[in-house]
Amino acid sequence: MKINWHNQCYHGIVLLAVLSRFLPHPPNFTPIGALGLYTGAYAGRLSTWLVPLAALVISDLIIGLYEPVAMLLVYLGFLASMVLGRLLLNRNRGMMTVLGASFVSAVLFFLFSNLGVWLSGTLYPLSISGLSACFIAALPFFGNTLAGHVIYGAVMFGLFEYLTKMLSNSRLAQTA
């Protein structure tokens, strides 16, 4: 039986990223945005996007659900990261491109998730002043969001490239 190492590496890294959500971490320092970029960059078919999306849902069921409007916008932020990964990283996965995509992804996630908090109407009034207050209150968390996207992104993309190169070299050595 022929093993598809590309798929094995992809799914293994998705599993590690999702499991890392259960580790203690600073607020908003999670692998989710980076996982979205990674999925968009490496998932061959769009149906493969269901794997990390399902894993995110399952881990949220374990960690705990929250306000549905806010949760929907968080998921839309995750999907935006997937689309960004597909558009920017599908063919070019250089360090600077991954870093730039990580920054844009963090900004998009910040906008989506905090818009969701505001739209839920539970913490801030549904007014321009409430929206401003929501985004201002969220600013201290943006550093952790950005760090999570950049650090987890570097780990996921680096690990995948390393593993596929290592496995490719070992296969070449076996056939020589």
N, C-alpha and C positions, 0 to 999 in steps of 0.2 A: 504494500500500500504506500503510495506516494504522499508525503506530508507537505502541505503548503505552509512553509515557514513564515511567509509574509503574513498570512492570516493568523497563524499561531502567535506571532509577535504582537500583531495589532490587538487581538483579543486579550492577550495576557496583560498588556499595558493598560487597556481599558479597565480590566478587573482590578489591577493595582491602584489605579486612580480612584475608582469608586470606593475601594476598601479604605483608602487613605482618608475619606470623609469621616470615618469612625475614630480616627486618631484625634487626640486633643490638639487644638490649633487656635491661633488668634482669630478673632472675628473676621470673616470674609477672606481669610487666607486658605482658600480651597483649590482643588484641582479642576473645578467644573469648567471654568472658562477655557483653560488650556486644553481640557479634554474635548471641548467643542472644536477648537482649532485643529487639534490632532485628528479628530474624526473627519472633519472636512478635508484635511490634507491627504489622509491615507485610505479612507474608506473607498473601495472601488465602486460600489453601487450605492445609490441613495438608500436602498433598503438596509444597507449595513449601518446606517445612522440609527436604526431602531435599537441596536445593541446598547450603546451608551445611554440612549434616551430611556430605555426600559430599566437599565441599571440605576439611573438617576431616580426614576419613579420608585423602584424597590427600596433604594437606600432612604428616600424621603419617607416612605411608609414605616421604615424602622426607626429613623431619627425622629420623625414627627412631622405631621402636616401643619400648615399654617393657613392664614387667611387666603381664600381661593383666588381672589383678584391678584394679590401680590404674588402668589405662587405661579399663576399663569404668566405674568410678566417676567418672572425669573426664568421660566422655561423658554419664553420667547427670546430672552437675552442669551440663553444657552444655544438656541437654534440660530440666532444671529452670529454667534461665534462659529458655528458649524459652516454656515454659508460663507463667512469671511475666510475660514480655512480653505474651503473649496475654491474660492475666487483667487486668493492670494498665495496659497501654499500648496496647491495641487501639483504644480510643476516646479516651483522654485522654493526650496526649503533651506536657503542659506541663513546663516545666523542673523544677519541684519533684517532679513525679511520676516523671520519668525519673531524677532524682537519688536519690529514695527507692528506686525499683526497682533502681537500680545498687547501692545499699548492700545491700539484701536479697539480690540476686543474688550479690554478692561473698561474703557470709556463707554462703549455700548452697553455692557452689562450694568455698569453704574447707572446709566440713564434708564434702562428698562426696569431694573429692580426697584429703584427709588420712585419711578413713576408708578409702579405697582403698589408700593407702600402708600403713596399719596392717594391713588385712586381707590384704595380699599376704604378710605374714609375713617379708619379707626384711630389714627394718631394725629392727623392733620386735617384742618378744614379744607373742603373742596373749593379752594379759591386760589388766586394768584399768590397771595401772601402765604397760604398753606403750602403751596407747591415750592415756593422759595424757601420756606422754613424747613421743609423736608429735605431738599437738596443741600442746604447749608448744614443741617444736622448730620448728613451722611458723609460730608467731606472728610472727616477724620478716618473713616473706614476705607476711603479710596486707596490709600497707600498699601493697605493689606491686600485689597483686590488686585491692584497692579502687581505687587510682589508675587502673589499666588499665580497669576497668569504667566509672568515672566519665569519664575523659578520652576514651577511645575511644567511649563511649556519646554524649557530647556532640558529638563529631565526626560520628559516623554519623547520629544523629537530626537534628542541625543541617544537615548537608550534604544529607540527603534533603529536608528541608523547604525549604531554599534552592533546590535544583535543581528540585523540582516547582513551586514558586511561580514561579521564573524561566521555566521552560518553559511554564507555564500563561499567564503574561503575554505571552510571545512569540507563542503561538498566538492569544491574543486580539487582539494587534496585527496579526497577519497576516490575520485575518478582518474587521477593521474597515475 
